[in-house]
């Protein structure tokens, strides 16, 4: 027996897919609603991320950084302090 949600899924898809394909999707939706799968473990997610990044040609843990990171940080801190000083003078 199909649930209301599964019936709605097939009814929404029927104009676009075959009747047999909509029924297959109903069966899959029903099975997914009945089961409550556990989320993947952290080890699996880490391994998957490493494989995907390897396929992409990047190494794990290497991310983009500005060339002059310390200069960027110092300029942000300096501009923030300057704005605080202006706000203190106007208040």
C-alpha positions in Angstrom: 0.0 0.0 0.0 1.5 3.3 -1.0 1.6 6.4 1.2 0.1 9.7 0.2 3.5 11.2 -0.4 4.5 8.4 -2.8 1.2 8.9 -4.7 1.9 12.6 -5.0 5.3 12.0 -6.3 4.0 9.8 -9.1 1.2 12.1 -9.9 3.6 15.0 -10.3 5.8 12.9 -12.6 3.2 11.2 -14.8 3.0 13.9 -17.4 6.8 13.6 -17.9 7.6 9.9 -17.5 6.1 6.6 -18.5 3.4 4.9 -16.3 5.8 2.0 -15.5 8.6 4.3 -14.6 6.3 6.3 -12.3 5.3 3.0 -10.6 9.0 2.1 -10.1 9.6 5.5 -8.6 6.6 4.9 -6.3 8.1 1.6 -5.1 11.4 3.3 -4.4 9.8 6.1 -2.6 7.8 3.7 -0.4 10.9 1.7 0.4 12.9 4.8 1.3 10.1 6.0 3.6 10.0 2.6 5.4 13.7 2.5 6.0 15.6 4.9 8.1 19.3 4.6 7.0 22.1 5.6 9.3 24.2 8.6 8.1 27.6 7.7 6.8 30.4 7.5 9.3 33.0 10.2 9.6 35.7 7.9 8.3 33.7 7.1 5.2 33.0 10.8 4.6 36.8 11.7 5.0 37.8 8.9 2.6 35.2 10.0 0.1 36.4 13.6 0.3 40.0 12.5 -0.2 39.1 10.5 -3.3 37.0 13.3 -4.8 39.7 15.8 -4.2 42.3 13.4 -5.7 40.1 13.0 -8.8 39.9 16.8 -9.0 43.7 17.0 -8.9 44.0 18.7 -5.6 45.7 17.4 -2.5 43.7 17.0 0.7 44.2 19.9 3.1 45.5 22.4 0.5 43.2 25.3 0.1 43.6 28.7 -1.5 45.3 31.3 0.6 46.3 34.9 -0.2 49.9 35.3 -1.1 50.5 37.8 1.7 48.2 36.5 4.4 49.8 38.4 7.2 49.6 41.7 5.3 45.9 41.1 4.6 45.3 40.4 8.3 47.2 43.5 9.4 45.3 45.7 6.9 41.9 44.3 8.1 42.9 44.9 11.8 44.3 48.4 11.0 41.1 49.4 9.1 38.9 48.0 11.9 40.8 50.0 14.5 40.7 53.1 12.3 36.9 52.8 12.0 36.6 52.3 15.8 38.7 55.4 16.3 36.5 57.4 14.0 33.4 56.1 15.7 34.8 57.1 19.1 35.6 60.6 17.9 32.0 61.1 16.5 30.3 59.7 19.6 
